[in-house]
Amino acid sequence: MNVTPWYPLSAGDGRSGLVIGVQHLLRHSGHPIVADGIFGPATESAVRDVQTSAGLPSTGELDRDTWPQVVVPTGPGDSGEAVMAIQATQPGSFIDEPLLLVDGDFGPVTKERVRRFQRMWGLNRDAIAGPETWSFVSAPSRDLWPLAKVGQTMTGNWRLRAVQHLLVRHGAGLTVDGDYGPATGEAMRQFQLDLRARYVSTTTGQLDWPALVVTVGPGDTGAAVAAAQSLVSVTEDGDFGPVTEQAVRDVQSVFLPPADGIVGPRTWHVLVVPKSE
């Protein structure tokens, strides 16, 4: 749940690209259905067959337990239905570039799109469309928070200083350097232990961001302000003054109007999710 945010898919779902992807995955496993983007009776029946074989409740819905039974990891050099599956979802595609060709050939273009998608969401940048990547593909971006992991730096994940500032805000004794090393990972693990007994790791995930973020606005000071400043590219001095307010309003005016200059939960989400898909 925290690091693999599988999102349910069931009959009547209008996300045709994702449905086509699932249908190709089912075809890879031998189910003779048409990849037409319509989650109808044939697709539902194939999902039920998968669930029955896996000893799961036969609901016909792709839930978080069923998704891993359907996904087939695929990567550079592979070919066939499983490759067409990930291609159909158009991972990492920008709106101003040609759609990824659904040809079943995991070549250089498919590799670049998958790696781009992984980079955008803070995933492992291995170009392998496996369970982690598919779990993010399965969910609408409005419901996702990006990951931050041990070993990442600002070069590959621009949210890391924000995570560190927020951990400091919650009492961690960290140096904010943009390097998500073992100390930051341990600080995150301790933060999670204070929140819950399950889904504890060193990775910042879906359950952590909502608990980390703190509403800040004009006149506020401290580490949470510095976290917001790191995301709007102004000096991280922890002072929510006019420059920071204007930078926040500029982002809100484009992605979350009307702009009020206050960084609440929805604005935090806008600041950390990818903007270019």
C-alpha positions, -999 to 999 in steps of 0.1 A, spaced: 0 0 0 27 25 10 51 18 -18 30 -1 -43 -3 19 -46 -24 -6 -66 -56 11 -77 -87 -10 -84 -99 -16 -120 -133 -32 -127 -161 -35 -152 -171 -3 -168 -139 16 -160 -133 42 -187 -95 43 -186 -93 25 -220 -55 26 -222 -51 9 -189 -78 -16 -197 -61 -25 -230 -29 -30 -210 -46 -54 -187 -62 -72 -216 -28 -77 -232 -15 -91 -199 -44 -115 -198 -37 -125 -234 -1 -131 -224 -14 -156 -198 -35 -174 -224 -69 -158 -221 -84 -154 -256 -99 -120 -252 -98 -90 -275 -77 -60 -264 -104 -34 -272 -102 -12 -241 -136 -22 -228 -137 -39 -195 -167 -61 -203 -179 -96 -195 -150 -114 -213 -123 -94 -195 -142 -98 -162 -144 -136 -167 -106 -138 -174 -99 -118 -142 -121 -143 -123 -102 -172 -137 -69 -156 -125 -84 -151 -91 -97 -186 -88 -63 -200 -99 -46 -179 -73 -70 -188 -45 -84 -153 -43 -121 -143 -40 -136 -144 -75 -148 -108 -78 -138 -100 -113 -122 -68 -100 -84 -61 -103 -77 -52 -66 -44 -49 -48 -42 -87 -44 -52 -96 -80 -30 -70 -98 3 -88 -89 -11 -121 -103 -18 -104 -137 14 -83 -141 42 -98 -161 76 -80 -157 91 -70 -190 120 -49 -201 145 -39 -229 148 -67 -255 115 -83 -247 86 -87 -271 50 -98 -272 18 -92 -254 34 -82 -220 53 -55 -238 22 -43 -256 5 -41 -222 29 -15 -208 31 4 -241 -7 7 -242 -7 27 -210 16 53 -225 39 56 -194 61 87 -192 45 102 -224 44 140 -226 13 155 -241 33 173 -269 50 142 -283 39 112 -304 22 83 -286 42 53 -279 37 27 -306 20 -4 -293 41 -29 -314 52 -54 -287 89 -45 -292 106 -32 -260 131 -10 -279 149 22 -271 118 45 -272 98 22 -249 128 20 -226 131 57 -224 94 62 -217 94 36 -189 125 51 -173 111 86 -176 79 75 -158 100 58 -131 121 90 -126 90 112 -125 76 92 -96 108 84 -77 107 46 -86 136 23 -93 150 35 -127 157 1 -141 134 4 -172 117 -28 -160 79 -26 -161 74 -48 -130 51 -47 -100 63 -13 -86 60 5 -120 26 -11 -128 13 -2 -93 18 35 -102 5 30 -138 -27 16 -123 -35 47 -103 -46 82 -115 -19 108 -107 -44 128 -85 -44 98 -61 -6 93 -61 23 106 -40 58 101 -53 84 78 -36 117 90 -21 142 62 -15 176 56 1 203 60 -26 185 88 -44 199 123 -49 184 156 -61 196 148 -96 171 120 -99 144 131 -74 139 168 -68 117 163 -37 144 151 -14 153 183 3 116 188 10 114 154 26 144 161 48 131 196 58 97 180 68 114 153 88 133 180 106 100 197 113 88 165 129 119 162 152 145 144 131 181 155 136 191 156 100 214 176 78 194 188 48 217 181 19 194 165 -8 211 131 -3 186 105 7 212 83 25 209 58 54 204 86 80 174 100 61 160 65 56 163 57 93 147 90 101 118 81 78 115 46 94 113 61 129 87 86 117 66 57 103 70 37 135 54 66 153 25 65 128 17 28 124 29 -7 129 25 -19 93 41 -7 61 73 5 78 104 10 57 130 36 48 110 48 18 87 79 18 54 66 3 17 71 0 9 70 37 38 93 47 34 124 27 0 133 41 14 129 76 46 148 68 32 179 53 22 209 74 1 238 63 21 270 60 15 305 48 26 341 49 43 350 82 52 314 91 87 303 98 106 270 102 116 238 85 81 232 69 84 266 52 119 257 40 104 225 26 79 244 6 106 269 -6 127 240 -19 98 230 -41 91 265 -55 128 273 -61 133 302 -37 159 306 -10 153 280 18 155 304 47 124 292 65 107 326 63 74 327 44 77 362 31 65 380 0 89 362 -24 78 328 -12 41 338 -13 44 350 -49 62 318 -59 34 297 -43 7 318 -60 24 314 -93 22 276 -91 -14 276 -78 -26 300 -105 -16 274 -131 -23 241 -114 -47 248 -85 -67 281 -90 -77 302 -73 -43 311 -58 -44 319 -21 -7 317 -13 -12 291 14 5 257 12 -21 233 24 -25 195 16 -37 200 -20 -9 225 -27 17 202 -12 4 175 -36 6 198 -66 42 207 -57 55 172 -55 37 153 -83 50 153 -119 38 181 -141 47 169 -176 27 138 -183 
